[in-house]
């Protein structure tokens, strides 16, 4: 009798401990990500590029499309024009054609993963903590390149 009660209690405890993790995962709205190797994956699961710990951003074929300079500016590899600013805390200020600016913020790592959020708090990207500083910048540049939009913004 005691063994049956002990098994039932252990089973309920396991269910209680694992339940919060299942609610945290949202499979209906996939989010782009950057893994521990710097591989950038879009929301559909397609490999679209790479980012290095030195701040070099490459497309999926390995061609350099942008980099982060010593002042934290994202610089287009082809034109040398500034695309935005990557701050040390991972916040990314980017410029748009109209001259206005917008920003993306990065959360502190949870289990090695940071969330990149827009000004409304919506998660736009999951990035490994190794690429926290450059992740938002890399995703922004690669997304524009893959949509065949001009990265020359300033």
C-alpha positions in Angstrom: 0.0 0.0 0.0 2.8 2.4 0.9 4.6 1.7 -2.4 1.5 2.5 -4.4 1.0 5.9 -2.6 4.7 6.7 -3.0 4.5 6.0 -6.8 1.4 8.1 -7.1 3.0 11.0 -5.2 6.1 10.8 -7.4 4.1 10.8 -10.5 2.1 13.9 -9.5 5.2 15.7 -8.4 6.8 15.0 -11.8 3.7 16.3 -13.6 3.7 19.5 -11.5 7.4 20.1 -12.2 7.2 19.6 -15.9 3.9 21.4 -16.6 5.4 25.0 -16.5 7.9 24.1 -19.2 5.2 23.0 -21.6 3.4 26.3 -21.4 6.6 28.3 -22.1 7.0 26.7 -25.6 5.0 28.3 -28.3 5.1 26.1 -31.4 2.4 28.1 -33.2 4.6 31.2 -33.6 8.1 30.0 -34.5 10.8 32.6 -33.8 14.1 32.9 -35.7 17.2 31.9 -33.8 21.0 32.0 -33.5 22.6 28.8 -32.0 25.8 28.4 -30.1 27.8 28.1 -33.3 26.5 31.4 -34.8 24.2 29.7 -37.3 21.2 32.0 -38.0 17.9 30.2 -38.7 14.7 32.1 -39.9 11.2 31.4 -38.4 10.6 28.7 -41.1 13.7 26.8 -40.0 15.8 27.8 -43.0 19.5 28.5 -42.6 20.0 32.1 -43.7 23.4 33.0 -42.4 26.1 33.2 -39.8 27.4 35.6 -37.2 30.8 35.3 -35.6 31.9 36.3 -32.1 33.9 39.1 -33.7 30.7 40.6 -35.2 31.1 39.5 -38.8 27.8 38.7 -40.5 27.7 36.3 -43.4 25.0 35.0 -45.6 24.2 31.2 -45.9 26.8 30.8 -48.6 29.5 32.3 -46.3 29.8 35.7 -48.1 30.4 38.6 -45.7 27.5 41.1 -45.9 28.2 43.3 -42.8 30.4 43.6 -39.7 30.4 45.5 -36.4 33.2 48.0 -36.2 35.2 49.1 -33.1 32.5 51.7 -32.2 29.7 49.2 -32.4 28.4 50.4 -35.7 26.9 47.8 -38.1 28.6 48.5 -41.4 27.5 47.2 -44.9 30.4 45.1 -46.4 29.7 46.3 -49.9 29.1 50.0 -49.4 30.8 50.8 -46.0 27.6 52.6 -44.9 26.4 52.4 -41.3 23.2 50.4 -40.9 22.7 50.8 -37.1 24.4 50.5 -33.8 25.0 47.4 -31.7 25.4 48.4 -28.0 27.4 46.3 -25.5 24.2 45.1 -23.8 22.9 43.7 -27.0 20.4 46.5 -27.7 20.4 47.3 -31.4 19.4 50.7 -32.8 18.7 50.5 -36.5 17.9 53.1 -39.1 15.2 53.0 -41.7 14.8 54.7 -45.1 12.8 57.7 -43.7 15.7 58.5 -41.3 13.8 57.4 -38.2 15.3 54.9 -35.8 13.9 52.0 -33.9 15.5 49.6 -31.5 15.5 46.0 -30.4 16.4 45.0 -26.8 18.0 41.8 -25.5 17.0 40.0 -22.3 19.5 38.4 -19.8 20.3 34.8 -20.6 18.1 32.1 -19.4 19.7 28.7 -19.8 22.2 30.2 -22.3 19.5 31.8 -24.5 18.5 35.5 -24.7 15.3 36.9 -26.2 15.5 39.8 -28.6 12.4 42.0 -28.3 10.9 44.9 -30.1 9.6 48.1 -28.4 6.2 46.3 -27.7 7.8 43.4 -25.9 7.3 40.9 -28.7 10.0 38.3 -29.0 11.6 38.5 -32.5 14.6 36.3 -32.1 16.2 33.7 -29.7 20.0 34.1 -29.6 22.6 32.1 -27.8 24.4 34.2 -25.1 27.7 34.0 -27.1 26.1 36.2 -29.7 24.0 38.4 -27.5 25.8 41.6 -28.6 25.5 41.0 -32.3 22.4 38.8 -32.6 19.8 41.4 -33.3 22.0 43.2 -35.7 22.8 40.0 -37.6 19.1 39.0 -37.9 18.2 42.5 -39.1 20.9 42.5 -41.8 20.2 39.0 -43.0 16.5 39.5 -43.1 16.9 42.6 -45.3 19.4 40.8 -47.6 17.1 37.8 -48.0 14.2 40.0 -48.8 16.4 41.7 -51.4 16.0 45.0 -49.8 18.7 47.7 -49.8 20.8 47.6 -46.6 22.1 51.1 -47.3 20.1 53.0 -44.7 22.2 56.0 -43.5 
